[in-house]
Amino acid sequence: MSISSGLPQKKARAGVFVSIHKGGELRGCIGTIEPQRPNLAEEVVINAISSATRDPRFYPITADELDDLEYSVDVLTEPVPVKDRDQLDPKRYGVIVEAGVRKGLLLPDLDGVETVDDQVYICCQKAGIAPGEPVKLSCFEVKRYK
């Protein structure tokens, strides 16, 4: 996939997360680790709609809120396995944790996530993985569009 020249190519495919903020606070975030749609444009559209209407942590966004929202789109590189936590950097890499069928993901460069331990802990919480439980780690990079 070519994203270095600005917008990705029309036929590019990738995992995508769409985040919505209101007043600096998260209002919705939904995405896909691996592409589910035929192209990046469809991936963004479906995830944007889901972020606004289906994030289980929030009520659906209303028309009255639209003028106050900020959006970002993170296009993910393909995840790669991590053998050692020393390979991680929460400012540069997102992380995926897996334990059996439970899987959690945390995007990189998030406010309040300063250390690898913070990043992995939050990711495990999202996946319902107990602290200290063995996990398989993967990392990825993103191209963030705001």
C-alpha positions as CSV (number, residue, x, y, z in Angstrom):
1,M,0.0,0.0,0.0
2,S,1.3,3.5,-0.8
3,I,0.4,6.1,1.7
4,S,3.6,8.1,1.7
5,S,2.4,10.4,-1.1
6,G,-0.7,11.6,0.8
7,L,-3.9,9.8,0.1
8,P,-3.7,6.0,-0.4
9,Q,-4.3,4.5,-3.8
10,K,-7.8,3.8,-4.8
11,K,-7.5,0.0,-4.6
12,A,-5.4,-0.1,-1.4
13,R,-6.7,-2.2,1.4
14,A,-5.8,-1.9,5.1
15,G,-7.2,-2.0,8.6
16,V,-8.6,1.3,9.6
17,F,-9.8,2.9,12.8
18,V,-12.0,6.0,12.9
19,S,-11.9,8.1,16.1
20,I,-14.4,10.8,17.0
21,H,-13.7,13.4,19.7
22,K,-15.9,16.0,21.2
23,G,-14.3,18.7,23.4
24,G,-11.1,16.7,23.5
25,E,-12.9,13.6,24.8
26,L,-13.4,10.4,23.0
27,R,-16.9,10.1,21.6
28,G,-16.5,7.0,19.5
29,C,-13.8,4.7,18.0
30,I,-14.3,1.6,15.9
31,G,-12.0,-0.1,13.4
32,T,-10.7,-3.2,11.8
33,I,-7.3,-4.7,12.3
34,E,-7.3,-6.3,8.9
35,P,-9.3,-5.0,5.8
36,Q,-12.8,-6.3,5.6
37,R,-13.9,-4.3,2.5
38,P,-12.8,-4.2,-1.2
39,N,-11.0,-0.9,-0.8
40,L,-9.8,1.7,1.8
41,A,-12.6,4.1,1.0
42,E,-15.3,1.6,1.9
43,E,-13.3,0.6,5.0
44,V,-13.2,4.2,6.2
45,V,-16.9,4.8,5.5
46,I,-18.2,1.7,7.3
47,N,-15.9,2.3,10.3
48,A,-16.9,6.0,10.5
49,I,-20.6,5.1,10.6
50,S,-19.9,2.4,13.2
51,S,-17.8,4.7,15.3
52,A,-20.7,7.3,15.4
53,T,-23.5,4.8,16.0
54,R,-22.2,1.5,17.3
55,D,-19.4,2.0,19.8
56,P,-20.8,0.2,22.9
57,R,-19.2,2.6,25.3
58,F,-21.2,5.6,24.1
59,Y,-24.7,6.6,23.0
60,P,-25.0,7.2,19.2
61,I,-24.0,10.6,18.0
62,T,-26.9,13.0,17.4
63,A,-27.3,15.6,14.7
64,D,-27.0,18.3,17.3
65,E,-23.4,17.2,18.0
66,L,-22.0,17.3,14.5
67,D,-20.6,20.8,14.5
68,D,-18.6,20.0,17.7
69,L,-16.9,16.8,16.5
70,E,-13.3,16.2,15.4
71,Y,-12.4,13.1,13.4
72,S,-9.2,11.1,12.8
73,V,-8.6,8.1,10.6
74,D,-5.8,5.7,11.3
75,V,-4.6,3.5,8.5
76,L,-2.8,0.5,9.9
77,T,0.2,-1.3,8.6
78,E,0.1,-5.1,8.7
79,P,0.7,-6.2,12.3
80,V,4.0,-8.0,13.0
81,P,4.7,-10.3,16.0
82,V,6.7,-8.9,18.9
83,K,9.1,-11.2,20.8
84,D,10.1,-8.7,23.5
85,R,8.4,-5.7,25.0
86,D,11.6,-3.8,24.4
87,Q,10.6,-3.7,20.7
88,L,7.5,-1.6,21.6
89,D,7.2,2.2,21.8
90,P,3.7,3.5,22.6
91,K,4.3,6.8,20.7
92,R,5.3,5.0,17.5
93,Y,3.6,1.6,17.6
94,G,0.1,0.4,18.3
95,V,-0.2,-2.9,20.0
96,I,-2.4,-6.0,19.8
97,V,-2.6,-8.5,22.6
98,E,-4.0,-12.0,22.3
99,A,-4.8,-14.7,24.7
100,G,-6.8,-17.5,23.1
101,V,-9.8,-16.0,21.3
102,R,-9.6,-12.7,23.3
103,K,-7.9,-9.9,21.4
104,G,-7.4,-6.2,22.2
105,L,-5.9,-3.3,20.3
106,L,-4.6,0.1,21.3
107,L,-3.6,2.7,18.8
108,P,-0.2,4.5,19.1
109,D,0.4,8.0,20.4
110,L,-2.6,8.4,22.6
111,D,-2.8,11.0,25.4
112,G,-2.1,9.5,28.8
113,V,-0.4,6.4,27.4
114,E,3.3,7.0,28.2
115,T,4.8,3.6,28.8
116,V,4.7,0.1,27.2
117,D,3.3,-1.3,30.4
118,D,0.5,1.3,30.3
119,Q,-0.2,0.4,26.7
120,V,-0.2,-3.4,27.2
121,Y,-2.3,-3.1,30.5
122,I,-5.0,-1.0,28.8
123,C,-5.0,-3.3,25.8
124,C,-5.5,-6.4,28.1
125,Q,-8.3,-4.6,29.9
126,K,-10.1,-4.0,26.6
127,A,-9.7,-7.7,25.7
128,G,-10.8,-9.0,29.1
129,I,-7.3,-10.5,29.8
130,A,-6.3,-10.7,33.4
131,P,-3.1,-8.9,34.6
132,G,-0.2,-11.4,34.4
133,E,-1.9,-13.7,32.0
134,P,0.4,-14.8,29.2
135,V,-0.3,-12.9,25.9
136,K,0.9,-12.9,22.4
137,L,2.0,-9.4,21.3
138,S,1.9,-7.8,17.8
139,C,2.6,-4.2,16.8
140,F,1.8,-2.0,13.9
141,E,2.3,1.6,12.7
142,V,-0.4,4.0,11.5
143,K,-0.7,6.9,9.1
144,R,-3.0,9.3,10.9
145,Y,-5.3,11.7,9.0
146,K,-7.1,14.4,10.9
